[in-house]
Amino acid sequence: MCLLLASVNLISQETEKTPVEMSSWHPEDEISISDSEDEDDGLKKAFHGRDAIVFVVDAFLYHEPDFLMAAFSLIREAFLSGLLVNDKDLMALILTNTKNCPEPNEANCLDAIVMPENCAVFLPPRQLNTAIVKHYLEFLETVSEDFEEIYGVCENDGANFSHVLRLCLDLVDQCTYSVDNTTIVYLTDKDTPHPVNSEAYGHALQKASDLSGKEVEFQIIPMWDEFNYDVFYKEFICLVHNIELDSFEPMDPQRSREMLADRKFKQNFVRRSLGHFKLTLGPDLALSAQYFNFYQKAKGPRKVLIRRADNAVIQRKRLTKVFKKDPETEELTDGRLINITDAWYEINLGNTPIRLSYEQVNRVRNLHQPGMMLLGFQPRSCLDNFSYSKTCNFMYPDDSHIVGSKRLFRALWERCKARDKIAICLFMSKRKSMPRYVALVPESREDAESGSHYSLITNDGFKIVYIPCASYVRELDPSEWNSIENSASSEQVDICSKIVKKFRLGYDPTMFCDPELDQLQTKLLGLAFNVTNESTGSRYFPDAEMQDKRIESILPKFQELFGEDEEPAKKRSAPASKADGSNAAKIPKLSADNLNNKDYVLDMANKKALDSCTKDQLLQILEQHYNRKVAKSTKKQDILDIIYNN
């Protein structure tokens, strides 16, 4: 008897690995080697709560109806994109400078809140879900007609701006979630909330100074392009963020609105590392580090199985079952479930079976512990600028496992930069993975060209370049295309270069979005809210008519040099069939003269070479040369037997 393994899919729960958050490192930090390294307080990981985003809409936008509806539309896009990107964030919506103060759907959420005058709360800080977004979409359907009746616009100077900020913070404090960072997004078209040198103006600046010591960010979203920051918001934002007035750079209002709609106004994104490893520099000398991708791939939601009746999700798990196989009857009997750690692999070497346990196989796969080991240094000129064997990664130090790793990492980075060297290492990213030879290339923000998209991904640290082996390089035969017949004249090359220059496009990552992910999100929103959303990916595609106009003057010369395009020859179509579905009549293999020649037919019959004849031809031969008639229903093979036997 021999044992076989089979796997069966049953219903259960699947788990996913939680990504590890990456610690930050900057070369200007921790440069003093006299600091104590025994302080472990900084190594304790603090609990990371949620982010709260409070939208505040100025009701004075109602005097410009287009501005008000544009503001609500921006919040609508932020709600929809936030529900898809990160639905764990808390979002709230407040209207200021209103005449009335209607209660929100959750009336008890304002029990412990002191409501200022001329303010209304539409949505307290809550985690986004389909019910909240549906409620807001229903509000948008009637807001253009019912806004003045429900909320109205105050006739005096409006609400006190400092009281509005206090209301935002009170709502966040009273929510039942732990909040780490609060962002207040104010949508208005007024350059200042109060007249300059007024008492309320001073109170607002004093409130900005109070916010500077808290985890609060303030974002102003101007609803018109001629917005003037210098009147009030330049000083206010500098006080909130605790920066100098000279370092303030106002953002383009149109760009601010686009970022809000695309859920990108929050700049402090959390970086997610691919994993942690230990870099061994020598005996009893190592540092801990993490690595991550330069480019984050946009992943769609995980595919699941659902029941057709109620759309319930079917959860699965894998079980390993062992059977006994009879070598004579090859029947499987005595099936039993086992744990995967108790499974084994069986290899037949001749007549001797060798059984390897699961642990033994893993020991063979794990050639050494996961991590990186330094092998030596080489001049940077030895490494090509581009390596296409695998996408590069970026390396970051981490003090949470080995104290002092940041300082040792900085020392290694500085020496490699000063001497123009690269470190050659052996890298095994995780268990059961293939060890790879890598080169640690030092990089710096100063080396990146300003204005290039490479400046967005260049940081101070090491770039991990995977070095290809000889077996990775493919052998290509260029003889098929690299020939004299395929060469072009200098004039033809020049005209093609001009066409390429006409189609040149300046690349900016913020201009494009993933069309596949955008289409998927559009379908999900359509199914969830029964609304039609326009896919934003198509707006960035090149305009075909504009491209035709650009090369319109070059096309005659191009056609003169290369000639007209020849259409490829069409494939011959299959023979037509009869109306009743039967095949068309076969073409006779023998001509009429050959059939009438008795000597030729008898010679073919002696050689038994009449198999290629049709049934009608065989009936004609049998009647004309052998004076015999048979029924038309007789099979072709029976007719051949009669001819060959005569």
N, C-alpha and C positions, 0 to 999 in steps of 0.2 A: 504493500500500500504506500502511496505517496500523498502528501498534504498540499492543498492548494489554498490560496487566499482570494477572497472576493470582497468587494466593498459594496455596501448597500446605502442608499440615501433615504433617510427617514426624517421625520419632522422634529425639529428642535430649534434652539437659539444659536445664532452665530455671533461672534465677538469680533471687535476690531481693536487694533493697537492705537493707543492714544499718543499723539505726537508729543515730543518733548519740547518744551519752550527753550529758546536759546537765550543765553545771557549776553549782554552787550559788552563790547570791549572797544576802547579807543586808545590810540598810542599816547595821547597826552595824559592819560590817567595812569596812576600807580607807577610813577617813574622813580619814586624815592625808595631806595633799597634799605633805608634805615627804619622804615615803618615796621611795626610788629606784625609778624605773620601768625601769631597765636590767637588772634581774634576770630572766633568762629561765629560771631553774631551775624556777620554778613552772609554766611553760607546757609542760613536758615531760609527756606523757601516760604515766602509769604503767600497767603491765600489770595488768589486773583478773582475778584468779583466781576460784575457785569459793567457794561458801559451804558450810561443813560444819555439820551439825546432829546432835548426839549426844543421843539419848534415854537417860535413866537411870531405870530403874524400881526402886522400893524393894520388895524381896521381903517386907517386913513387911506389905504390903497383902494378903498371902495370908490373914492373920487375919480380914480382911473380904473374902470372895470377890467380893462385888459390886464393891468398889473395884478389885481386881486386874483383873477382866475389863473393867471400864470403862476402866482405863488402857491395856490392850492394844487395846481397841476404838478409843480416841482415836488411838493410834499407827497403827492400821490405816487410819483415815480420813486421817491425815496422809500416809501412804505413798501412798495412792491419789490424793489431791488433788495431792501433790507430783509424782507421775508425770505428771499432766496439765498442771500449771501450769509447772513448771520441772524437768525431769528431769536437768539438769546439776548440780544440787546434790548434795553428798555427805551420806549419812545413815548413822547407826550406832545400834546398840541394845545397851545394857549393863544387866545386872541386878546390883544390889548387895544386901548383907546376905543372900546365899545360903549354903546349907550346902555344896553341891557346886559344882564348877567344870568343867562339861563343855566340851570343845573345840568351837569353831564349825565350820562346813562347811569353811572355809579354815583348816586347822590351822597352816600355815606363816606365817600373818599375825601370829602371836604370838611368833615366834622372837626378835625383838629387843625384846620388851616384858617388863617386870618386872610380873608379875601380883600385885596385892595379895591379901590374904586376903579370903574371903567376897565375891568378885566373879566374874562370869561374862560373857563376851563372846558375845552371840548373833550380831551382825553388825558387822564392822569398817567404817570409813568407806568406802563404795562409792557409785558412781553408780547411781541407781535404774534398774532395768529390769524387764521382766516376770518374769524368772526369780527375782529377789530378792523381789519382791512375792508371787509364787506360793509361794515357800518360807515366807514369813511367814504367809500365809493357811493353809497346811497346818499350821503350828505352832499357830495359833489353834484349829484343830479339836480338838486333843487336850490343850491346855494346862490346861484346867480339871481333867482327870483325872490327868495325868502330871506336873504341875508339882512336886508334893512329891517324887516319885521322882527326877526329872531334876535339879532345882535345889535344892529344899528351902529351909528357912528356918533361919538360924543361931540358936543358942540363947543366945549371949553378947550383948554390947552392939552387935554389928554391925561392919561394915567402917568403917575410918577414912575420914572424909569427905574429908580432904585427899588421901589416897591415891587415892580414886575420881576426884577432879578431875585428879590427875596422870596417871592411866590414860587419861582422855579426851583430854588434850593429847598424850600419847605416841602414841595411835592416830592422831590427826590428823597428827602430824609424820611418822609412818612411812608414810602413804599416798603413792601415786605422783602425786598431783595437787597443783597449786599452790593453796593455800587463802588467801584474804584475810581471811575473818571466820569465827569459830567460835562457835556458839551451843550451850550446854549446857542441855538441858531436863530438869528433875528432877521426877518424878511421885511424890508421897508424901502420906501423911496425918499425918505426925509434925511437930510444931511445931519440933523441933530434932533434929539427927542424933545429938547427944551431950548428956549432962547438963551443965548450966551450971556453969562454973568448973572443969570437968575439963581434963585436959591435951589431949585430942583436940579439945575445944571451942576452945582457944586456937590449936591448929595449923590448924584450919579457918579462923579469922579471919585468921591470918597468910597462908594460901594465897590468901584473897580479896584481900589487899593486893598479893600478887605478880601476880595476874591483872589488876589495874587498869592496868598499863602495857602490856598486850598487847591484840590485837584479839580479845577474848573477851567474849561476853555470857552472862549467866546468867538463866534463866527458871525460876521455880518454879511448878509446876502443882498446886495443892492438890486432893486427891481428895475432900475433904469441905468443906461450906460453913462450918463453924465453925472455920476455920483461923486461928491466931494468928501474925501475922508478927512481933510485938514480941519474942518469946522469942529468936529467933536470926536469921531470914532478913532482917529489916529492916536490921540492922547489916551483915550479910554482903553483901546486894545493894548497899547504899550504898558499901561498900568496893570492890566490883568495878567499879561504874560511876563511882566517884569523885564522889559527890554528898553533900550534907549530909543529916543525918538528918531535919531538919525538912521538907525538900522531898520526902521519900519518900511516895508515894501508893499504898497497896496496891490491887491490882485485885481485883474481885469473883471469887471462885473459879469460879463457874459461867461467868462471861464468859471467864475464862482457858481453861477447857476447851473452850468453843465456838470460840475463836480458834485453839486448837491443832488441833482437828479440821478447821477450815476453812483451815488453812495460812496464817493471818494473824498469828501471834504475832510475826513479824519485822517491825519497824516501819520500818526504814531501807530502803524500797523505792527502787530505781534509777529515776530519771525518764528518760523517753525523749522527745527533742525531735522535732518534725516537720521541722526543717531549720534551717540557719544562713543569715543574711542580713546585709547591711551597711546601717545607717541613716545616710544622708547628711544632715548638718545644715546644710551650707554649703560654700563653696569650701575644699578642703583640711581639712575637719573631718568626721569620720565615726567611728562606733563599731560594733563587731560585736555581734550579739545572736542569740538563738535564740527560737523560739516553739513552744508546745505546746498541746494541748487541755486544757480544764478537765475534760472527762469522757472516759474511755478506753472506746471501744466494745469490747465482748466479741466477738472474732472467732473463728469456728470454724476448724477445720483446713481446709487447702486441698483442694479436690476434685481427685482424680486418677483416671485410667483404669487399670483392672487387668484382667489376663487372667482369663477364667473358669476356665481349667484349673488354674493354680497361684497365682492372686492376685498375680502379679508386676506391679509398677508399670510402666505404659507411659509413657515420657518422650517429649516432643514438642518440636519447634522449627518455626519458620516460615521458609519459603524463598520467594523472589520469582522467578517465572518469566515470561519475555517470549515472546509469540507474534506471528506475523505474520498479519494477517487480510486475505483476498482480498475486495475490495469487491463483486465480482460473485457469487462463490459463497459468501462469508462463511465460508470454511473457515480454521481455525487451523493454521498450519504453522510449521516452524523454531522449535520451543520451546527456550529456553536459560535456565539459571539465572544470575541476576545478584545482586550485593550491593545491599542496600537503599539504600546511599549513592550508588550509580550509577543509581538509578531516577529517573524524571522524571514530571512532570504535564503533560498536554497539554490545552490549551483551544482550542476552535474559535471564532474571532471572524469570523463570515461564512464566507468560503471560505479564510481564512488561519489555519492552525494556529499556536499559540504554545506553545512547549515551555519549561517551567520546571524547572530541576534541583532536586534534593532540598535542596541547600544554599541556593538562592535562596528557596525556600518557607520554610525555617527562618529566614532572615534577615527575611522579612516578618512571620513570627509573633513573633519576638523584637523587640518594639518598642524595648526598652532592656534593659540588664543586670538580672538579678534582684536585688531589694533593695527598700529603702524610702527614699523621698525626702521630706524635710520641706517642706510647702507653707506653713504658717502656723499661727497659734493662734486659738482661739475660746473664748468663755466656756463653761463647762460646762453652763450652763442651756440652751444652744442644742441640746444632744443629748438625745433622749428617753431615758428610763430603760431602755426595752426596744426592741430592734431585731430583727425577725423575718426579715430577709433571709438571714442566714447566722449560724451558730454562732460565738460570740466565741472568740478565742484569748488566750493570755497570753504576754507578752514578757519575756525574761530577758537580762541582759548576759552577755558571753562575752569573756574576756581572751585566749583561745587564738589569736585571729587578729589582733586589734589591742590592743596593750598599753595599759592605762588606760581601757578601755571601761567598766569597772564604776564608776569615779569619775565619768566624764562622764555615765553613765546616772543615777547617784545625784543629780548636780547638776540634771539635767533633771527628774527625778522630784520633787525637793524644791521647785523653783521652780513647777512646775505645780500642786502641792498647795497651796503658799502663796498663789498668785494665783487658784486655782480655775479653771484653764485646761485645755483639751484641745488636743492637737497633731493637726492635719490633715495626713495624709501620703498619698502614692501608693505602693501596695504591690504588688509583683510577686513572688509566693512562689517561683516556679521558672521555668525556661525553658518557653516555649510556653504559659504560662498567661496568663489575662486580667488586666491591671492593674486593681486595685480601689482606690477611695478608702476610707481607714480613719481612725478617730479613736483616738488613744492616750489612754486614760482612766486617770489615776493611781489606784491602789488601795493600801490599807494594811490590815494585820491588825487594827489598832485600830478600824477602821470596821465590822468584821463583828460582828454580834450573837452573843453567846455562847449556845450551845445550839442554834443554827440550823445546818442542814447547809451553809449558805453559808460558815460559819466554817471548814469543812474544805477549801475550795478557794480562799479568799481569801489572797493573799500580797502582799508588798511589791513593787510593780512596775507595769507598764502593762498594761491590758486592751485588746486589739485589737478594736475594734468596726467591723464592715464597714458602711459607709454605703450605703443603697440609692439607686439612680438612679431617675429618673422612669419609665423604661421597665420597671422591676421591679414597679411598683405596678399591680395589676389593677383593672379597672373592674367593680364589683359593682352589681347592680341589686337593692336591698332591697325593691322594691315588691311582690314576691311574698309576703313574710312580714310586712313592716312595714305592716300595715293594721289598721283598727278591728276587723275580725272576729277577728283573732288576739290581741287584747288581753285581759288578765285583770284581774279586780277586785282590790282591795287585800287582801281576805280570802283569795282564792285564792293570791296571792303570799305571804302570811304563812304559810299552811299548807305551801306548798312549801319555804319557808325553814326551817321547823321540821324537815321531813324531811331536808333537806340537813345540818342541824346534827347530827341523830341519826346520820348516816352519816360524820361527820367523823372522820378518822384522822390521828394525828400521824405525820409522815413522818420516817424515819430511814434513811439509806442502808444501815446495817448490818443492817436488818431484812429486806431483800429481796435476792434473788439473781435472776440472769437465768434465767427458766424455759426459754428455748430452749437456752442453753448448758448448763444443768443436765441437761436431757433428753438432749442429745448426749453429755455425759460419762458419763451413766448407761449409755447404749447401748454406748459404747466399752469401758467397764469390763466390761460383761456379755459382750462378744465376746472380750476379751482374757483374762479369768480365769474365764469360765463361772460367774459369780456374779450374783445378783440384788441390785441396789442400789436402795433407795427414793429416788425423786426428792425432793430437799429443797425444790423450788420451791413445791409445793402446800401446804406447812405454813403459808405466809405469806398464803394467800388468805383473804379475808373469810369468816366463818362465816355461811351463809345463814340458818340457824335463829336465830342470835343477832340478825341484822338484822331478821328478822320480829318478834322479841319487842320490839325497840326501838321500832318504829313501830306496834305492835299497837293502842295507844290512840289513835293519830292517824288510822288508816285509815277508821273510820266517818265522821269529819268530812270527810276527803278525798273519799270516795265520794259524800257528800251534796252537795259543791260541784261536783264534776266529773262525777258520774253514773257509770254502769257503762260499761266499755269495750265498744264495739261491734266485733263481729268483722267483718272485711272480707268482702265478698261473694265467694263462691267462683266461680271461672271455670267456664264451661260446658264440660263434657267433650266430647270428640270423639264422633261417632256410632259406635255399636258395630258391629263387623264380624261377618260370618257365621263359622260354625264352620270352613268349608272355606277361609277366608282371603280370599275375594272381598269386594269392597265391598258395603255395604248398597244396597238398591234405591233408585234416584233418585226424587225427588218429581216427579210430572208437572207440566209447565209449563202445560198447558191443562186446564181443567175438563172433565167429561163432557158438559155441555150444549154447550160450544163444539165438541167433537169431533163431536157429532151434528148440528150446524148446518152444512148443506152450503154455504150462501152465505158463511158466515164462514170456512170452511176454504178455499174457492176464492179468496176475497179474500186470505187469507194466503199461498196458493200463488202468486198473481200477484205479490205483493210479495216473494216468496222469503224469507218470515219464519218458516219452519217449522224452522229449524236448532236451535231450543231444544227441540224435541220429542224424546221418547225414541224408541228403535227400535220398541218395542211400539206406541206411538201412531201412528207412520208406517205400520206394517203395517195397523193398524185403518183409517186414512184411505184407504189404497190399496185395501183390500178393500171398504169401505163406500161410498165416493163415486166410485171409479174402476173398480169391478168387476174388479179384477186381484189375482192372488195370486202371491206370490214365495216362494222358499224362505226359511226362517228364518235360514239361514246367510248370506244376502245382507248385505253391508255397509250401514251406515247411509247413507253418501254415495251409494251406488248407488241406494238407495230414494229419496233426495231428488232425484236426477237424473231418475228415472222420473216423479215427481210434477210437477216443474217443466217437463218437456218435453211433458206431456200438454196 
